[in-house]
C-alpha cells in the first residue's frame, strides 16, 4: 500500500500540472479537453524543470511554484482576452469514440509495460538517464562534482579527456558515453544525453524516491500511443484510431521501449502531440474552398 504522503504528492502534482495546462490551453481560444490540458501541462512542467535544473535550483517545491505561476499567468491572459470560444477542442466531425479509443490505448500500453526495468546500473544510456534524474532530485542540478580532474597533470588530461568539439575546444569527455566537461580543469561534469528525460526521471524520483525514476518508460510510451492514436482518429476516423491502437499495443518495440528509460518515447509523445494541435488548428470548414480543403487534408495525411 502506498504511503499517504506519496499519494498526496502525486495527486497534488497531477492536479497542478492539469490545472496549469487547462488554463494555458484556454489561451488558444478554443474548447479544452483532457488531452490539451495534459499536453500543455507537460510542456510547462518540462520547460520549468529544465530551466531550474540548468540553474541548479531544481526541487519539487520550486517546480510546483513555477508551474503554478505559469498557470496564473495564463489565467490572467485568458481573462484579459475575454470569453473563450465555445467550439470543441477537436473538429466537430470527429467521432466521440476517437478520444476514448486513444485514452484506452494509452492506459493499456502503460499497464502492458509495467513494471519498468530497474536500469540503475550497467544498462548503457538508460542507466545515465535514470541516475542523472536521481542525482538531480538529490542535488537540484545536473552537474556532478569532480574532485579528481584537478589533480590530473595537464599532459595526462590532454590524453585522457578528448575533445568532442572542433579544434580541441571542447566540451571534453569525462566519462565516455556519459559525462562531459566544459574545460579539462573543470571541477564538475554534466550528463551528455537529452536533458528532458533526465528532468522527468528527476521529477519522479522527487515524488516517490529513486525506485520511481524508471517509471518514465511506461509513462512515456503510454503518452506516445495516446498522441499517435488520437491524431490518426481525428484525421482519418474511429476505424483508423482502433487500427493504430491495436498496432501499437501489439508491437514488441513499443513494449521494449516501455520497459526502460530512453528518450524516444517522450520525444514521440511531444512530436505527435504537436501534430494533434496542428490538426486541430487546421480544421476543414464549410467556408474553405475545395483547394484549401484538399491542401489541409493532404498536409495532415502526409504527416501520418
C-alpha positions as CSV (number, residue, x, y, z in Angstrom):
1,X,0.0,0.0,0.0
2,X,1.3,3.4,-1.0
3,X,2.2,5.8,1.8
4,X,-0.3,8.7,2.3
5,X,2.4,11.3,1.8
6,X,3.4,9.8,-1.6
7,X,-0.2,9.7,-2.7
8,X,-0.7,13.3,-1.7
9,X,2.4,14.4,-3.5
10,X,1.4,12.6,-6.7
11,X,-2.2,13.9,-6.5
12,X,-1.1,17.4,-5.9
13,X,1.5,17.4,-8.7
14,X,-1.0,16.0,-11.2
15,X,-3.7,18.5,-10.2
16,X,-1.2,21.3,-10.6
17,X,0.0,20.1,-13.9
18,X,-3.5,19.6,-15.4
19,X,-4.8,22.9,-13.9
20,X,-1.9,24.9,-15.4
21,X,-2.3,23.1,-18.7
22,X,-6.0,23.7,-18.7
23,X,-5.5,27.5,-18.2
24,X,-2.8,27.6,-20.9
25,X,-4.9,25.7,-23.4
26,X,-7.7,28.2,-22.9
27,X,-5.5,30.9,-24.3
28,X,-5.8,29.2,-27.7
29,X,-9.4,30.5,-27.8
30,X,-11.0,27.1,-28.5
31,X,-12.5,24.4,-26.3
32,X,-10.3,22.4,-24.0
33,X,-10.3,18.7,-23.5
34,X,-8.2,16.4,-21.2
35,X,-5.6,15.8,-23.9
36,X,-4.9,19.5,-24.4
37,X,-4.8,20.2,-20.7
38,X,-2.3,17.4,-20.1
39,X,-0.1,18.2,-23.0
40,X,0.1,21.9,-22.2
41,X,0.8,20.9,-18.5
42,X,3.6,18.6,-19.7
43,X,5.1,21.3,-21.8
44,X,5.0,23.9,-19.0
45,X,6.4,21.4,-16.5
46,X,9.2,20.3,-18.8
47,X,10.4,23.8,-19.6
48,X,10.3,24.8,-16.0
49,X,12.1,21.7,-14.9
50,X,14.9,22.0,-17.4
51,X,15.4,25.7,-16.6
52,X,15.5,25.0,-12.8
53,X,17.9,22.1,-13.3
54,X,20.2,24.2,-15.5
55,X,20.3,26.9,-12.9
56,X,21.0,24.4,-10.1
57,X,17.7,25.3,-8.3
58,X,15.6,22.2,-9.0
59,X,13.3,20.9,-6.4
60,X,9.7,19.7,-6.2
61,X,8.7,22.9,-4.4
62,X,10.4,25.2,-6.9
63,X,8.9,23.3,-9.8
64,X,5.5,23.5,-8.3
65,X,5.8,27.2,-7.8
66,X,7.0,27.7,-11.4
67,X,4.1,25.6,-12.8
68,X,1.6,27.4,-10.6
69,X,3.0,30.8,-11.7
70,X,2.6,29.8,-15.4
71,X,-1.0,28.8,-14.7
72,X,-1.8,32.1,-13.0
73,X,-0.2,34.0,-15.9
74,X,-2.2,32.0,-18.4
75,X,-5.4,32.6,-16.5
76,X,-4.7,36.4,-16.4
77,X,-4.1,36.4,-20.2
78,X,-7.3,34.5,-20.7
79,X,-9.2,36.9,-18.5
80,X,-7.9,39.9,-20.4
81,X,-8.7,38.4,-23.8
82,X,-12.4,37.8,-22.8
83,X,-14.6,34.7,-23.0
84,X,-13.2,31.8,-24.9
85,X,-15.0,30.3,-27.9
86,X,-17.5,27.5,-27.3
87,X,-16.2,25.4,-30.2
88,X,-14.9,21.9,-29.3
89,X,-11.2,21.2,-28.8
90,X,-11.2,19.0,-31.9
91,X,-13.1,19.3,-35.1
92,X,-16.9,18.8,-34.8
93,X,-16.7,15.9,-37.3
94,X,-14.5,13.8,-35.0
95,X,-16.4,10.8,-33.7
96,X,-16.8,10.8,-29.9
97,X,-15.2,7.4,-29.7
98,X,-11.9,8.6,-31.0
99,X,-10.6,10.2,-27.8
100,X,-12.0,7.2,-25.8
101,X,-10.1,4.7,-28.0
102,X,-6.9,6.8,-27.7
103,X,-7.2,7.1,-24.0
104,X,-7.9,3.3,-23.6
105,X,-4.9,2.5,-25.8
106,X,-2.6,4.7,-23.6
107,X,-3.8,3.0,-20.4
108,X,-3.5,-0.5,-21.9
109,X,0.1,0.3,-23.1
110,X,1.1,1.6,-19.7
111,X,-0.3,-1.5,-18.0
112,X,1.3,-3.8,-20.5
113,X,4.8,-2.2,-20.0
114,X,4.6,-2.2,-16.2
115,X,6.8,-2.6,-14.2
116,X,9.8,-1.0,-15.9
117,X,13.2,-2.5,-15.8
118,X,15.4,-1.2,-12.9
119,X,18.2,0.1,-15.0
120,X,20.2,1.8,-12.2
121,X,23.4,0.2,-13.4
122,X,25.0,-1.5,-16.4
123,X,22.2,-0.6,-18.8
124,X,24.1,1.9,-21.0
125,X,22.1,5.0,-21.9
126,X,19.1,4.1,-19.8
127,X,21.3,4.0,-16.7
128,X,22.6,7.5,-17.4
129,X,19.1,8.9,-17.8
130,X,17.8,7.2,-14.6
131,X,20.9,8.0,-12.5
132,X,21.1,11.6,-13.7
133,X,17.5,12.1,-12.7
134,X,18.1,10.7,-9.2
135,X,21.1,12.9,-8.9
136,X,19.0,15.9,-10.0
137,X,16.4,15.1,-7.4
138,X,19.0,14.9,-4.6
139,X,21.2,17.9,-5.5
140,X,19.0,20.2,-7.6
141,X,21.4,20.3,-10.5
142,X,22.6,18.2,-13.5
143,X,26.2,18.9,-12.6
144,X,28.2,16.1,-10.9
145,X,31.1,17.3,-8.7
146,X,34.5,16.0,-9.7
147,X,37.4,16.1,-7.2
148,X,39.8,14.0,-9.3
149,X,40.2,16.1,-12.5
150,X,42.0,19.0,-10.9
151,X,44.7,16.5,-9.6
152,X,45.5,15.1,-13.0
153,X,48.6,16.5,-14.7
154,X,48.0,18.7,-17.8
155,X,49.6,16.3,-20.2
156,X,47.6,13.4,-18.9
157,X,44.4,15.5,-19.2
158,X,45.0,16.0,-22.9
159,X,45.4,12.3,-23.3
160,X,42.5,11.2,-21.1
161,X,39.9,13.8,-21.8
162,X,39.3,14.0,-25.5
163,X,37.5,16.9,-27.1
164,X,34.3,16.4,-29.0
165,X,34.4,19.9,-30.5
166,X,36.3,21.4,-33.3
167,X,40.0,22.4,-32.9
168,X,40.2,20.8,-29.4
169,X,37.9,23.5,-28.0
170,X,35.6,21.2,-26.0
171,X,33.4,20.1,-24.5
172,X,35.6,17.3,-23.2
173,X,34.8,13.7,-22.4
174,X,34.9,13.0,-18.7
175,X,33.2,9.6,-18.9
176,X,32.9,8.0,-22.4
177,X,29.2,7.9,-23.4
178,X,28.1,9.6,-20.1
179,X,29.6,12.8,-18.9
180,X,31.1,16.0,-20.5
181,X,33.2,18.8,-19.1
182,X,33.3,22.4,-20.3
183,X,37.1,22.5,-19.7
184,X,39.8,20.0,-18.9
185,X,40.4,21.5,-15.5
186,X,36.6,21.7,-14.6
187,X,35.5,20.6,-11.2
188,X,32.2,19.3,-12.4
189,X,30.7,17.4,-15.3
190,X,27.2,17.2,-16.8
191,X,25.3,14.3,-18.5
192,X,25.9,14.1,-22.2
193,X,22.3,13.0,-23.0
194,X,18.9,14.5,-23.8
195,X,18.2,16.6,-20.6
196,X,14.4,16.5,-20.8
197,X,14.2,12.8,-20.0
198,X,16.6,13.2,-17.0
199,X,14.4,16.0,-15.8
200,X,11.4,13.8,-15.8
201,X,13.3,10.9,-14.1
202,X,14.3,13.6,-11.5
203,X,10.7,14.7,-11.1
204,X,9.6,11.1,-10.5
205,X,12.5,10.5,-8.1
206,X,11.5,13.6,-6.2
207,X,7.9,12.4,-6.0
208,X,8.5,8.8,-5.0
209,X,12.1,8.2,-4.4
210,X,14.8,6.6,-6.7
211,X,12.7,3.4,-7.3
212,X,10.1,5.5,-9.2
213,X,12.5,7.1,-11.6
214,X,12.3,4.3,-14.2
215,X,8.5,4.7,-14.4
216,X,9.1,7.4,-17.1
217,X,9.5,4.5,-19.5
218,X,5.9,3.2,-19.4
219,X,4.5,6.7,-18.9
220,X,6.4,8.0,-22.0
221,X,5.2,5.1,-24.2
222,X,1.6,5.5,-22.9
223,X,1.6,9.2,-23.8
224,X,3.1,8.5,-27.2
225,X,0.5,5.9,-28.0
226,X,-2.2,8.3,-26.9
227,X,-1.0,11.1,-29.1
228,X,-0.4,8.9,-32.2
229,X,-3.8,7.2,-31.9
230,X,-5.6,10.4,-31.3
231,X,-4.0,12.0,-34.4
232,X,-5.0,9.0,-36.5
233,X,-8.5,9.1,-35.3
234,X,-9.0,12.9,-35.6
235,X,-7.5,12.8,-39.1
236,X,-9.0,9.5,-40.6
237,X,-11.8,8.5,-38.2
238,X,-12.5,6.0,-35.5
239,X,-11.5,2.9,-37.6
240,X,-8.0,4.4,-38.0
241,X,-7.8,5.1,-34.3
242,X,-8.7,1.5,-33.5
243,X,-6.3,0.1,-36.0
244,X,-3.5,2.3,-34.8
245,X,-4.1,1.4,-31.2
246,X,-4.0,-2.3,-32.0
247,X,-0.8,-2.0,-34.0
248,X,0.9,-0.1,-31.2
249,X,-0.4,-2.1,-28.3
250,X,0.6,-5.4,-30.0
251,X,4.0,-4.1,-31.1
252,X,7.1,-5.6,-29.4
253,X,9.1,-2.5,-30.0
254,X,6.6,-0.5,-28.0
255,X,6.7,-3.0,-25.2
256,X,10.5,-3.0,-25.2
257,X,10.9,0.8,-25.1
258,X,8.2,0.9,-22.5
259,X,10.3,-1.1,-20.1
260,X,13.5,1.0,-19.8
261,X,14.1,4.8,-19.8
262,X,15.1,6.1,-23.2
263,X,14.4,9.4,-24.9
264,X,12.5,8.1,-27.9
265,X,9.0,7.6,-26.3
266,X,8.9,11.0,-24.7
267,X,10.1,12.6,-27.9
268,X,7.4,10.7,-29.9
269,X,4.8,11.9,-27.4
270,X,5.7,15.5,-27.7
271,X,6.1,15.4,-31.5
272,X,2.7,13.7,-32.2
273,X,1.1,15.8,-29.6
274,X,2.2,18.8,-31.6
275,X,0.7,17.2,-34.7
276,X,-2.6,16.8,-32.9
277,X,-2.6,20.5,-32.1
278,X,-1.7,21.3,-35.7
279,X,-4.6,19.2,-37.0
280,X,-7.0,21.0,-34.6
281,X,-5.7,24.3,-35.8
282,X,-6.3,23.4,-39.4
283,X,-9.9,22.1,-39.4
284,X,-11.7,21.7,-42.7
285,X,-14.6,24.2,-42.5
286,X,-17.6,24.9,-44.7
287,X,-16.1,28.2,-45.8
288,X,-13.0,26.6,-47.2
289,X,-12.6,26.4,-51.0
290,X,-12.1,22.9,-52.5
291,X,-8.4,23.7,-53.0
292,X,-7.9,24.7,-49.3
293,X,-9.8,21.7,-48.2
294,X,-7.6,19.4,-50.3
295,X,-4.4,21.1,-49.0
296,X,-5.4,20.8,-45.4
297,X,-6.3,17.2,-45.7
298,X,-3.1,16.3,-47.7
299,X,-1.0,18.0,-45.1
300,X,-2.4,16.0,-42.2
301,X,-2.5,12.7,-44.1
302,X,1.1,13.3,-45.2
303,X,2.2,13.7,-41.6
304,X,0.7,10.3,-40.7
